[in-house]
Amino acid sequence: PQHAREQARELLPLLGCRSAAELVALDTATLLERQAAALPSRHMLFFWDSLFYPRVDGQFIPRTPFAHARRGGLAGIDLLVGSTGYEAGLWLLWDAALDRQSAATLCEQLPCFPPGQRGAAAALYDRLFAGEPPGVRGMQLLGDAMFVVPGLALAEAHAASGGRSWLYQFQWEVPGSPMRATHAADLFFFFDHLALPGAVDLIGQPQDAADAATRAALAARMQSALIDFARTGQPGWTAYEPAQRRVMLFDRQDTVATDPFGERREWWLRNVYEPVLAR
């Protein structure tokens, strides 16, 4: 909540407003014009995107989705929860130097860590991704903070109340692209829109006939899983549960892995999620 208030105080003058009432009174065209003019003044990921995160205020949103799921709020609802292998890659479109910052540097820009945990978080990713350049380790930390671990935390909370979830991670990497298996790339495969302009921006054109065939086959498998889940509740692999934590890894060759994010999951849940849920 404190971070949200700080962002609000910073946002209002950027949009030429003195109060929230003035902001609400703006017509849509004026608001968009002012926002477009202000965009270069702040970081897309660490400022603009985070303005639209849901905020727990005790009234409109009384608790986090994780607490709600743990209390049985999703009873009777089966979930399909997914992520990509390099979620933060998308933000290279706005900040080409994002993947050249260390995990320690990026930790200082994330408000999710409790006091004293930033160093431990950076050390964890430096160790787990020791074979990668420092910037890539930081990108993996960002991806986990924004997407991968929240999905795992939701599945864990849902399972704790008897709910069922099926998890996947899209790991197909664009050949030669620094964005790798980027955020949102899986959507083009799920809905077979590989040739849309937006898709080409993220995953490029096929390099040759073999690459095109590989993409088409992956799209067909992912569509089949999605349709089967909608029709039957079974996407084709074992549900995620605490004994094994199975996750489907979509790639050139799909595999079902057992707890592939184990150490990262345990660290985040113990140090970031549990202290909040315990309040």
Secondary structure as UniProt FT lines:
FT   HELIX           2..14
FT   TURN            15..16
FT   HELIX           20..25
FT   HELIX           28..38
FT   HELIX           39..41
FT   HELIX           44..48
FT   HELIX           49..52
FT   HELIX           65..70
FT   TURN            71..76
FT   STRAND          79..84
FT   HELIX           87..93
FT   TURN            96..97
FT   HELIX           98..100
FT   HELIX           103..107
FT   TURN            108..109
FT   TURN            111..112
FT   TURN            115..116
FT   HELIX           118..128
FT   TURN            129..131
FT   HELIX           134..143
FT   HELIX           144..148
FT   HELIX           149..160
FT   TURN            161..162
FT   STRAND          165..170
FT   TURN            175..176
FT   TURN            178..179
FT   TURN            183..184
FT   HELIX           185..190
FT   TURN            191..192
FT   TURN            194..195
FT   HELIX           197..203
FT   HELIX           209..232
FT   TURN            242..244
FT   STRAND          246..250
FT   STRAND          255..258
FT   TURN            260..261
FT   HELIX           262..268
FT   HELIX           269..273
FT   HELIX           274..277
//
